[in-house]
Amino acid sequence: MNDINSSLESLNSACNMQSDTDTVPLLQNGQHASNQPAASGSRSQQPQASPKQKVQRSQPVHILPIRWAQKSELWIFQRRKGRRGESAEVPRSTEEMLNRRLQEEDQFRTSSLPAIPNPFPELGPGSPPVVPPSSLPPPPSQPPTKQDVKVFSEDGTSKVVEILTDMTSRDLCQLLVYKSHCVDDNSWTLVEHHPQLGLERCLEDHEIVVQVESTMPNESKFLFRKNYAKYEFFKNPMNFFPDQMVTWCQPPNGNQAQLLQNFLNTSNCPEIQGFLQVKEVGRKSWKKLYVCLRRSGLYYSTKGTSKEPRHLQLLADLEESSIFYLINGKKQYNAPNDYGMCIKPNKAKVEMKELRLLCAEDEQIRTCWMTAFRLLKYGMLLYQNYRIPQQRKALLSPFNTPVRSVSENSLVAMDFSGQTGRVIDNPAEAQSAALEEGHAWRKRSTRMNILSSQSPLHPSTLNSVIHRTQHWFHGRISREESHRIIKQQGLVDGLFLLRDSQSNPKAFVLTLCHHQKIKNFQILPCEDDGQTFFTLDDGNTKFSDLIQLVDFYQLNKGVLPCKLKHHCIRVAL
């Protein structure tokens, strides 16, 4: 016991002596004093502190060594007892003395340190820790479940498809293309159809099908059809938005890239303005108003064409709404023309007073307004929907393109009537030889069909019915029905279909779209050398069947305003 006390006192005195001898005089500015003389070039010298002015180090510096020494003495005492064969237990009096000294040192340490305010009182004892929501781990995401969706085709057939709840419209269209054995040309789309309201629209490729279905009433349905005009703005942007219709932050000046950037860049604010026929709420009448479309919404002016904030009233919001076509606006809503559109809130139960019914002057103006609505609402996301199929096609193009292509400029007219062939330099002679070769080929193909045909039908009869197997032939439909199909599948140049003529039972009609206008061309039969041909130009160009006629005008414009590019198609699901 005496040995422990003496060792502790000697250690304590040694620490105190070290604290006294380790003190260093400080200058008034807090720096250590130096015994070296000041530099000769110094202008002034700092006054040195007297040797008596000594600052001792803080007491907590000695607490840790003392507590460590006390614990080490206790350990040494137990070890000595163990070597002597005595009990290694520490006497209670010695243990109490050591604990008392430890408590005194703790109290001295606490009283010697300045009081520091707690910067986080909410984390103190008695209050639960506050964790910000951003630091909490995200809740575990639920795996997508499966759900049945019913999709209808143009001919009234339907198919129930089991999809995941996170499937987009593009994914569902690709699934239906695969199940229907169609050609995937990135023009298929899913249509949201409301028969009671007389509305329909094409879903954007990124929209979730299940979410859209949750906002549809029970009588509404999905349609599966083509729409070639869905991304026509990105293909031909200069055909949209006349100068008087748009107010630009940066005028495009005929530059397509600048025109696209103005709509896709959120920092720019293009405004679409013009006069529209607006249906008054709660009335059957329509009123012509000056309307302005911005990113914040659709507004109308209460004073002429003024766009001052005090004269603009909000007509519809872009974020929580979608824009639809009016299917039969004249009959159902007493619309002034057939170029109607509707802005409908995205919810299942919609009252008539919540619908915003509008009418444009013509089809081009309506297309511009609906395209601007989609661009200002979705922006870059809409452009990404257009680019994804293009990038996928570019990745697959090396495997689809032929290894070697032949340019049309390298082809020349040849005459093989003699013993050796010769190049025909005269253009008139070359054209005559081409026509003669074409007629000779047609006669040879006809004779081969007669000799090798296994069909009980006569070749002329077969040529008159073989076109009915093609997708572009729609049979006996009316002119109004053909125009409706063209409008539904997109008013783009070169969109066409063939149908039976209602005025001439032996003739056919080619319905073609050009510059957003629908035109009809009659295909008449004619006889030559006892064989029936079909012609569009009064017999100047003749074809043995309609398949040859369509193939020809897909490569040559001829008497048509444009080439045949896209054909209207209906598939049965």
Secondary structure as UniProt FT lines:
FT   HELIX           2..21
FT   TURN            28..29
FT   TURN            40..41
FT   TURN            51..52
FT   HELIX           60..83
FT   TURN            84..85
FT   HELIX           92..112
FT   HELIX           121..123
FT   TURN            125..126
FT   HELIX           133..135
FT   STRAND          146..152
FT   TURN            154..155
FT   STRAND          158..164
FT   TURN            165..166
FT   HELIX           169..180
FT   STRAND          188..194
FT   TURN            195..198
FT   STRAND          199..202
FT   TURN            205..206
FT   HELIX           209..214
FT   TURN            218..219
FT   STRAND          221..226
FT   TURN            228..231
FT   HELIX           232..235
FT   HELIX           237..239
FT   HELIX           243..245
FT   STRAND          246..247
FT   TURN            253..254
FT   HELIX           256..264
FT   TURN            266..267
FT   STRAND          271..279
FT   TURN            281..282
FT   STRAND          286..294
FT   TURN            295..296
FT   STRAND          297..301
FT   TURN            304..305
FT   HELIX           309..311
FT   STRAND          312..316
FT   TURN            319..320
FT   STRAND          321..326
FT   HELIX           329..333
FT   STRAND          340..345
FT   HELIX           352..354
FT   STRAND          356..359
FT   HELIX           363..378
FT   HELIX           380..400
FT   HELIX           408..410
FT   STRAND          414..415
FT   STRAND          422..423
FT   HELIX           427..452
FT   HELIX           459..465
FT   HELIX           466..469
FT   TURN            471..472
FT   HELIX           479..488
FT   TURN            493..494
FT   STRAND          495..500
FT   TURN            505..506
FT   STRAND          508..514
FT   TURN            515..516
FT   STRAND          517..528
FT   TURN            529..530
FT   STRAND          531..535
FT   TURN            538..539
FT   STRAND          542..543
FT   HELIX           546..555
FT   TURN            558..559
FT   STRAND          566..567
//
